[in-house]
Amino acid sequence: MNRKLKIRCQHDFEPFARKMLFEQHGDVYRDHLYVQTVVYHLNEFLQCGDHLIVNLPPRSLKTSLCTTCVPAWELGKNPSSKIIIATYSENIAADIVHQCRRMM
């Protein structure tokens, strides 16, 4: 990763999320409007700390963006943050935590 992009990723959630999506899924989701919209609202959520509900169909990057990128970003910015990852399956939660740690 070049220095300029690394600095942008450290200070802005949007390039961080795009870089992480590219690392996980390649160039498939690059220009989808719904991905841009979700990233925009996640960025707003991270700035104001209010509540956010993301309701999308299966296989639309909810886990990658909301449950993996957001905790990695938040813990990178504020290591003392407390984050709970709750799923219906312990295996899925463990996989999410592993992906989050890999991002960091």
N, C-alpha and C positions, 0 to 999 in steps of 0.2 A: 504494500500500500504506500503510495507516495505521501510525502510529508504534508502537503496541502490538504489532501483528503483526510489524513489522520487527524489533523487539527480540527477540521470541520466536523468530523465524527465525534470528537471529544466535546464539542460545544453545542451541537445541534442534533436533536433526535432523528430528524428526517434523513440526513445522509447516513447516519448510523444504521437505521432500520433498512434502508436501501442496500447498504453494503452487506448486512447480515442476511437479507433475503437472497441476494446474489450468491453469497457463500453457500446457503442451504439449498436453493432451488434453481440456480443459474439465472438466465436472462428471461425466463418465461413470464414473470409478472411485472416486468420493468415498467411498462406504460399503461397498465390498467388503471382506469379512473377510480374504481372502488378502492384499490390499494392506496392511491394518493389520498383519498378521502379518509380512510381509516387512519393512515399515518398522521394526517393533519389533526384529526380529533384526538389521537393518542398524545400528540405533542401538546395540544391545549390542556389535556388532562394532566400531563406531567408538569406543566407550568402552574396550573391553578390548584391541583390536588382535589378537585371536586369529584363527584361520582361519574362513572361512565359505564354504559352497558353496550356491548358490541354483539349484535344479533345478526349473524350471517349463516348461510347454508354450510353444510359440511364441505371440507376441502377448499376453503376460501381463505386460508392463512390466519384464522383467528388465533390458533395456538402459537404459530410462529411470531406473529406480531405482538399480540397482547400478553401472552403468558411466557414468552421467551425473551423477546427483545426489550419489553418494558422493564422487567426485573433486572436484566443485565445492564441496561442503561442506568436505572435508578441506583443499583448497587455500585456501579462504577462511579457515579457522581456523589453518592452518599452511602458509604459502606456500613453505616450504623442503621440503615433502614431495616424495618421489619416487614417481610413479605411472606404471605401464605399462598401456597399453590395447592388448591383443592380440586381433586377430580374424583370420578367414580372408581378409579382404579389406581392402586399403589404403583403398579408398573408404569402407567402413563405419567404419573407425577414424578417418578424417578427419572424417566426419560426426559421430561421437560427440564428438570433440575440439571441433568447432565448436559443438555443442549445449552442451557443458560451459562453454566460454568465454562463450557467450551468457547462461548462468545466472549466471555470476559478474559 
